[in-house]
Amino acid sequence: MTTHGHVARFAIQLGRREEAIEVLRPMFAQIENEPGTLLYLMHVSSEEDDVIWFYERYQDEAAFAVHASSTAHHDVLEKLKPLLSGKPEVTYLDLVAEKGLPRPAGMS
């Protein structure tokens, strides 16, 4: 299955992680309208109090483009910027093997 995936690391100003989580929450309503968003997971680090991680997987590059160009995505990132302690780190990933990944209609 050819998909687009990445992990994103957001370093948050110390003591403001919960505030940042609330800023990010509206994205979960947005992705309900994105059939090409297969996985969208927000994590906090048990070792770093000031970090939020995302794992995202999209049906393809076009689905990621839909997500990244949404008004909600833009608005959330603008609200998040003042809470960051550094530039977000994004690592793009090629899927090698999987278990449990939702299969979009028409994909084998």
Stockholm file with secondary structure:
# STOCKHOLM 1.0

chainA/1-108         MTTHGHVARFAIQLGRREEAIEVLRPMFAQIENEPGTLLYLMHVSSEEDDVIWFYERYQDEAAFAVHASSTAHHDVLEKLKPLLSGKPEVTYLDLVAEKGLPRPAGMS
#=GR chainA/1-108 SS CCCEEEEEEEEBCTTCHHHHHHHHTHHHHHHTTCTTEEEEEEEECSSCTTEEEEEEEESSHHHHHHHHTSHHHHHHHHHHGGGBSSCCEEEEECCCCCSSCCCCTTCC
#=GC SS_cons         CCCEEEEEEEEBCTTCHHHHHHHHTHHHHHHTTCTTEEEEEEEECSSCTTEEEEEEEESSHHHHHHHHTSHHHHHHHHHHGGGBSSCCEEEEECCCCCSSCCCCTTCC
//
